[in-house]
Amino acid sequence: MATMDDIENLIARSALGDRAAFSRLYDRTSAKLFGVILRVLKDRASAEDALQEAFMKIWRHSGRYSVNGTSPMTWMITIARNTAIDHLRRVKETVDVDDAADRLVSASPTPEQSAVAAGEARRITACLDELEQDRGAAVRGAYLEGHSYAELAENFGVPLNTMRTWLRRSLQRLQECMAR
């Protein structure tokens, strides 16, 4: 598994146009980013398209990433999640069950990928469970289900700025929890 420093180095080298570094960055991070996108889109073909689009954004904007102590994966996951949400909003189509079944492709993760993903999922779930119930539900809605801040504010009956504050503070608490 790549370390934070490895990923930061690959992003920096990608910013200089190093295609080999970008290829290694893709190899080391694409599975995780694909998982984030797939959780939002719930469709493998759309998720693959969104992943490609997200990596194009990462390539174009790699010069904007600055090493500031935050995880480079957080930066990349944000790009991937936002790309998936943009894709979801663009498409907003009703998918026929038969069509969806035709597009599904079985690409099971390797045992190692499954073990790593399960461990990360347990850590994230434990950290989400430490949040107040409504804050945890808001974070799940925004970052796993792709709901907009406005939709969440309406669902929880709070002003939009309150929802933004909830999510920002909850993400800070999650970051602190994951760093432990």
GIKA-V375386 format. One record per residue. N is the residue number from 1. RES is the residue in one small letter. SS is DSSP state (H for helix, E for strand, L for the rest). NEAR is the number of other C-alpha atoms within 8 Angstrom. D_FIRST is the distance of its C-alpha to the first C-alpha in whole Angstrom. Layout:
# GIKA-V375386
n->N res->RES ss->SS near->NEAR d_first->D_FIRST
n->N res->RES ss->SS near->NEAR d_first->D_FIRST
This chain:
# GIKA-V375386
n->1 res->m ss->L near->3 d_first->0
n->2 res->a ss->L near->6 d_first->4
n->3 res->t ss->L near->6 d_first->7
n->4 res->m ss->H near->9 d_first->10
n->5 res->d ss->H near->6 d_first->12
n->6 res->d ss->H near->8 d_first->10
n->7 res->i ss->H near->12 d_first->10
n->8 res->e ss->H near->10 d_first->14
n->9 res->n ss->H near->8 d_first->14
n->10 res->l ss->H near->12 d_first->14
n->11 res->i ss->H near->14 d_first->16
n->12 res->a ss->H near->11 d_first->19
n->13 res->r ss->H near->11 d_first->19
n->14 res->s ss->H near->14 d_first->19
n->15 res->a ss->H near->12 d_first->22
n->16 res->l ss->L near->7 d_first->24
n->17 res->g ss->L near->6 d_first->24
n->18 res->d ss->L near->9 d_first->21
n->19 res->r ss->H near->7 d_first->20
n->20 res->a ss->H near->6 d_first->18
n->21 res->a ss->H near->11 d_first->16
n->22 res->f ss->H near->13 d_first->16
n->23 res->s ss->H near->8 d_first->15
n->24 res->r ss->H near->9 d_first->12
n->25 res->l ss->H near->12 d_first->12
n->26 res->y ss->H near->9 d_first->13
n->27 res->d ss->H near->8 d_first->11
n->28 res->r ss->H near->9 d_first->7
n->29 res->t ss->H near->9 d_first->9
n->30 res->s ss->H near->10 d_first->12
n->31 res->a ss->H near->8 d_first->12
n->32 res->k ss->H near->7 d_first->11
n->33 res->l ss->H near->12 d_first->14
n->34 res->f ss->H near->11 d_first->16
n->35 res->g ss->H near->8 d_first->16
n->36 res->v ss->H near->12 d_first->18
n->37 res->i ss->H near->14 d_first->20
n->38 res->l ss->H near->11 d_first->21
n->39 res->r ss->H near->9 d_first->22
n->40 res->v ss->H near->14 d_first->24
n->41 res->l ss->H near->12 d_first->26
n->42 res->k ss->L near->7 d_first->26
n->43 res->d ss->L near->9 d_first->26
n->44 res->r ss->H near->11 d_first->24
n->45 res->a ss->H near->8 d_first->26
n->46 res->s ss->H near->8 d_first->26
n->47 res->a ss->H near->14 d_first->23
n->48 res->e ss->H near->9 d_first->22
n->49 res->d ss->H near->8 d_first->25
n->50 res->a ss->H near->13 d_first->23
n->51 res->l ss->H near->14 d_first->20
n->52 res->q ss->H near->8 d_first->21
n->53 res->e ss->H near->9 d_first->24
n->54 res->a ss->H near->11 d_first->21
n->55 res->f ss->H near->10 d_first->19
n->56 res->m ss->H near->8 d_first->23
n->57 res->k ss->H near->9 d_first->23
n->58 res->i ss->H near->10 d_first->20
n->59 res->w ss->H near->10 d_first->21
n->60 res->r ss->H near->8 d_first->24
n->61 res->h ss->H near->9 d_first->24
n->62 res->s ss->H near->11 d_first->21
n->63 res->g ss->H near->11 d_first->24
n->64 res->r ss->H near->5 d_first->24
n->65 res->y ss->L near->9 d_first->21
n->66 res->s ss->L near->5 d_first->22
n->67 res->v ss->L near->7 d_first->20
n->68 res->n ss->L near->4 d_first->21
n->69 res->g ss->L near->4 d_first->19
n->70 res->t ss->L near->6 d_first->18
n->71 res->s ss->L near->7 d_first->14
n->72 res->p ss->H near->10 d_first->14
n->73 res->m ss->H near->9 d_first->12
n->74 res->t ss->H near->8 d_first->16
n->75 res->w ss->H near->9 d_first->18
n->76 res->m ss->H near->10 d_first->16
n->77 res->i ss->H near->10 d_first->16
n->78 res->t ss->H near->8 d_first->20
n->79 res->i ss->H near->11 d_first->21
n->80 res->a ss->H near->15 d_first->19
n->81 res->r ss->H near->13 d_first->21
n->82 res->n ss->H near->8 d_first->24
n->83 res->t ss->H near->11 d_first->24
n->84 res->a ss->H near->14 d_first->24
n->85 res->i ss->H near->11 d_first->27
n->86 res->d ss->H near->8 d_first->29
n->87 res->h ss->H near->9 d_first->29
n->88 res->l ss->H near->10 d_first->30
n->89 res->r ss->H near->7 d_first->33
n->90 res->r ss->H near->6 d_first->34
n->91 res->v ss->H near->6 d_first->34
n->92 res->k ss->L near->6 d_first->35
n->93 res->e ss->L near->4 d_first->37
n->94 res->t ss->L near->4 d_first->38
n->95 res->v ss->L near->6 d_first->36
n->96 res->d ss->L near->6 d_first->38
n->97 res->v ss->H near->6 d_first->37
n->98 res->d ss->H near->6 d_first->38
n->99 res->d ss->H near->8 d_first->36
n->100 res->a ss->H near->10 d_first->33
n->101 res->a ss->H near->7 d_first->33
n->102 res->d ss->H near->6 d_first->33
n->103 res->r ss->H near->8 d_first->30
n->104 res->l ss->L near->9 d_first->28
n->105 res->v ss->L near->5 d_first->26
n->106 res->s ss->L near->4 d_first->24
n->107 res->a ss->L near->4 d_first->20
n->108 res->s ss->L near->4 d_first->19
n->109 res->p ss->L near->7 d_first->15
n->110 res->t ss->L near->6 d_first->14
n->111 res->p ss->H near->6 d_first->14
n->112 res->e ss->H near->7 d_first->10
n->113 res->q ss->H near->8 d_first->10
n->114 res->s ss->H near->9 d_first->13
n->115 res->a ss->H near->8 d_first->12
n->116 res->v ss->H near->8 d_first->9
n->117 res->a ss->H near->8 d_first->12
n->118 res->a ss->H near->8 d_first->14
n->119 res->g ss->H near->8 d_first->13
n->120 res->e ss->H near->8 d_first->12
n->121 res->a ss->H near->8 d_first->16
n->122 res->r ss->H near->8 d_first->18
n->123 res->r ss->H near->9 d_first->17
n->124 res->i ss->H near->10 d_first->18
n->125 res->t ss->H near->8 d_first->21
n->126 res->a ss->H near->8 d_first->22
n->127 res->c ss->H near->11 d_first->22
n->128 res->l ss->H near->9 d_first->24
n->129 res->d ss->H near->9 d_first->26
n->130 res->e ss->H near->6 d_first->27
n->131 res->l ss->L near->10 d_first->28
n->132 res->e ss->L near->7 d_first->32
n->133 res->q ss->H near->7 d_first->32
n->134 res->d ss->H near->7 d_first->33
n->135 res->r ss->H near->11 d_first->31
n->136 res->g ss->H near->12 d_first->28
n->137 res->a ss->H near->8 d_first->30
n->138 res->a ss->H near->11 d_first->30
n->139 res->v ss->H near->12 d_first->26
n->140 res->r ss->H near->9 d_first->26
n->141 res->g ss->H near->11 d_first->29
n->142 res->a ss->H near->12 d_first->27
n->143 res->y ss->H near->10 d_first->24
n->144 res->l ss->L near->10 d_first->23
n->145 res->e ss->L near->9 d_first->27
n->146 res->g ss->L near->10 d_first->27
n->147 res->h ss->L near->9 d_first->31
n->148 res->s ss->L near->7 d_first->32
n->149 res->y ss->H near->10 d_first->33
n->150 res->a ss->H near->7 d_first->37
n->151 res->e ss->H near->8 d_first->36
n->152 res->l ss->H near->13 d_first->35
n->153 res->a ss->H near->13 d_first->37
n->154 res->e ss->H near->10 d_first->40
n->155 res->n ss->H near->6 d_first->39
n->156 res->f ss->H near->7 d_first->38
n->157 res->g ss->L near->6 d_first->42
n->158 res->v ss->L near->8 d_first->41
n->159 res->p ss->L near->8 d_first->41
n->160 res->l ss->H near->10 d_first->38
n->161 res->n ss->H near->6 d_first->38
n->162 res->t ss->H near->9 d_first->37
n->163 res->m ss->H near->12 d_first->35
n->164 res->r ss->H near->9 d_first->33
n->165 res->t ss->H near->8 d_first->33
n->166 res->w ss->H near->10 d_first->32
n->167 res->l ss->H near->11 d_first->29
n->168 res->r ss->H near->8 d_first->28
n->169 res->r ss->H near->8 d_first->29
n->170 res->s ss->H near->12 d_first->27
n->171 res->l ss->H near->9 d_first->24
n->172 res->q ss->H near->8 d_first->24
n->173 res->r ss->H near->9 d_first->25
n->174 res->l ss->H near->11 d_first->21
n->175 res->q ss->H near->8 d_first->19
n->176 res->e ss->H near->8 d_first->21
n->177 res->c ss->H near->8 d_first->20
n->178 res->m ss->H near->9 d_first->17
n->179 res->a ss->H near->5 d_first->17
n->180 res->r ss->L near->4 d_first->18
